[in-house]
Every structure is written in structure tokens, then in C-alpha cells.
Amino acid sequence: MSFAYPWLLLLIPPSLLIAFWKRKYASINVPSKRLWNGGSSLRIKFSWLPFALKGLAICGVVVAIAKPQGMSYYSQDIKRGIAIQLLVDVSSSMGMTITGDSSGKKRTRMDVAKTIVEQFVAGDDDTLMGRPDDLIGLITFARYADTRSPLTFGHDALLQIIRGVDIQERPNEDGTAYGDALALAAARLKNLEELQQNARQEDLKNIKSRVIILLTDGENNSGNHLPTEAAGLAKAWDCRVYAISLGDPPIDIAKESDNQLNSAEQVLEHISNETGGIFRQAHDVESLRSVYREINELEQTDIATRSSQRVVQLAWIPTTIALFALTLALILESTWLRTIP
């Protein structure tokens, strides 16, 4: 605790001395106090109490005038997260097997995709740190694009949904319509204000960018929107697209040239370049994890610390004490400890 005017506290000793002087001379002169010596009345024993209470009241008033203050320091981390739409291919081709881990064990593309996407959201305690401050949604697509999870900060429910994603087994719904999925994702990111009923408004205001991560293993062969058309919408609405082609490893991994890209991958690369994102190829768990790790590093959450000092006025405490002490002193002087004059 501190005081706005600490020098006023120096008035306490002279104030008490003046009060004591006035009490000493505000009395009746008597020839002798011998008859009062040895008295054991409670009133005599506590005759000093009103004066002490008035002294306490004087001290309380002076302390209140000196303006006691309490200081509290407040620090808040302002996190500017990212709105991310995860797009995952669930067409029948995602059932093909690829190298699942360093041991060479085979896993389906779908299983590998779900593992890495889950680690991207929640972290793997190693290279992927998770995205706890981001607004994340999930859209899957085969012949049709489906919103599996709206954009949400509730990642626990999102992770359950990711684990439950499976390949589209109905032949009449098989296909690859990532153009539709891309257009749907861009529209969701454009209209974040629609989420204010279900999300924290302050967190929505702190969204600094909009990102779409598209994971597919084929070319667009279904849907109503061409990939380039959807990319135009994403660009117009300030959404960056990171495209990932999950397929078989190239015959010559060491050779890196545009000739390695087939027509479907060239479209994905064009979409990424057009919107300010990147295009990458992946063919197993480790290469797919490295792509998501790269995206994770490119799209960092900003954290700013806002510090402030709060001053609490505490003058009411000594004022209350002073009023209580003075009131009690006046009551005692008028009743039980009444004095003359």
C-alpha cells in the first residue's frame, strides 16, 4: 500500500497533542482528588476510552486525507490465432497402401492422413507442437464436399471427428471434388462473423489470417467448381491455400524438376502459388509430417503481452474506522461514560 500524499501523515502527532492538550484543560478544578483514589468503578477505569476513540478517529481522518492506495499489476497475453480449414480427401483411392513408418510397415493413405492431421491439431510432443489457439474446421470430400466440423476452438471434439473419418464406400458417391471443398472452405473463412454466436467474439477479432490446407491424392473429377475457380475465390477472400499431394513416391526422388509433376499436381501447385501458399508432395508418414511441420512453421500464432497497472483507492477504510470510532466515543460520552461538563 502507498499514499498519494504521504507527507500529510506528519500531521498525526501534532493533532493528537492538540487533542490531549484540550482534554487536559477542559475539566473542572477541585480542591482534592483524595476521595476518588482507590475507586474500582468500571466507569472510572474506562474513562479514558472516549478520548482514545477520538484519537483513533483523528488518525483515521488524516490517513484518509493522505489517500491510501493499493497497486495491482495486470498482465495479459493477447494471442492472434489463425483460422484454418482442413480439407481431407476420402475418395476410394485413399484406401491404397503406402509406407506407414520407418519400419516399412504398410498403411492406407487414409490412416496416414488421419494420424498426421490429428498430430497437426493436437501436437505430437516432438516436431508438431499443435495449434491450441487457432480456429480449426474440417471438410472431407469425395464426389461431394461435407463439413464434418465447423470452425471451432473446441479441439477435443474436432479430434474425435478426425479419428472417425473413413473412406467413402458408396460407389455412387465416389470421386474427387476438391474444387467444391475449396470453394466451401473459402466461403466459411470469409464469413467468420457468423460464428460469433458459438465462438468467443474477442478471439474472432484476433484472427490474423485465413488458411486452407488441402490434402488429396488425385485430380478433381467431380463437383460444380473447378479448382482454379475456387482458387480465385480463395484469393479474393484473402485465404492462403497449402496443397498437398499424397501419392506414390516418384521414381527418381533425387531429381527435382517440374517434369515430376503430373497434370493434377500442376493444378495444385498453381492453386497454391495463386493464393500465396505452397505445394508439396508426400508419399509416407514422415514426408507428410514434414509438410505439415513446414506449414506449422510458416503459420505462427502471434503472442503479445499487454501490461497495465491498476490503482485502487483505499481511503474508505480509514474513513469508516474514523466514523465508527467517533460515533462510539460520542455514544459513550452521552450514556455510560457521561462526563461533566
Disulfide bonds with the S-S distance in Angstrom:
none
